[in-house]
């Protein structure tokens, strides 16, 4: 038996990650047997190499090797593709056709994306695994085949079984041995090696000098989360090989090719929000409304407390915590020793509640001035905020948009949507 390094050279596999070596070792061990193998791993990790290795080191290596992408064949024709059909079995069946299981007799079939198979086809596949029997579409004659099946999937099979999308009995027949291929983000030490290999391949293909990454660019390459795995890395290497005139690549150039998840800053919170402009707008409005509701409730409690208990120094001291909560800003000190009647106005420039103090009078009826909670329209509040921002910026939409924490494009759309008028920009 060949060792792992020889297998890597023969099949063009790059890397020394322990998980990758373990997968190759398992493939070599099961190759000489007839055990069904299920290869699992994310899309783009290179699952297609494992069935090739198994076939080449098995007694079937002189037989046919057929790879079938189950997810790429329409549901209406997949049974015909796998098992064949008789003439006249369906519209367009003008001749008898042999399926893959018949053609690959005494060889190996690789079923890629096996988790995408429709349930009726899964029943047929289970019968092939159990006793090597199948029916052509439109035929009642049992046919026999002697094939080895190696399957692969990027689907969570346990979840698919729980949802009734995949047969549990078929899963256990396919997964006598499972071989897991690690994602590229777990193989950080292999990433520069893979990039170097791809850069050399594309340099030869396009007849140009190969790309070279400096130390900082290599570090950036390793820190990136490769959601598309090796397939994505290869794509990036090809793009850069064709488009870049300088062959020495630094981190700034590299990052320009790496897709980033961009998030807009929020004026309400420093926490990240993944919702873009619309999320920022909602955040602003909800924050204003919730803060206003909380402070209105506090004002009501304070007003009723002063009415019921009087305005003595002891009462004011007792309620000082509530007063401090409302008048927390140093620039708005609450008056000491006086009852307070308050009105509330929303200042949208800084999203704080401005509280104006009114001095008491002998004829003042505190019961009538208790602040009532009124239902607020989110739409009206949004329109009002936009109007005030435009007014303060004297019609300069860019400044207004920055103040609101949204893009200028979104602000323009809102102005048109609500038929708002603003002053012409200078």
Secondary structure, DSSP 8 states (H G I E B T S, - for coil): ---HHHHHHHHT-----HHHHHHHHHHHHHHTS---EEEE--TTS-THHHHHHHHHTSTTTTS-EEEEEGGGS-TTTHHHHHHEE-TTSSTT--S-EE-HHHHTTTSEEEEETGGG--HHHHHHHHHHHHHSEEE-BT---EEE---EEEEEE-S-HHHHHHTTSS-HHHHHHHTSEEEE---GGG-HHHHHHHHHHHHHHHHHHHTS---EE-HHHHHHHHHS--TTHHHHHHHHHHHHHHH-S-SEE-HHHHHTTS--------SS-SS--TTHHHHHHHHHHHHHHHHHHHHHHHHHHHHHHHHHH-S-HHHHHHTHHHHHHHT-STTS---SSS--EEEEEEETTTTEEEEEEE---TT--GGGG--------HHHHHHHHHHHHHHHTTT-HHHHHHHHTS-HHHHHHHHHHTT-------
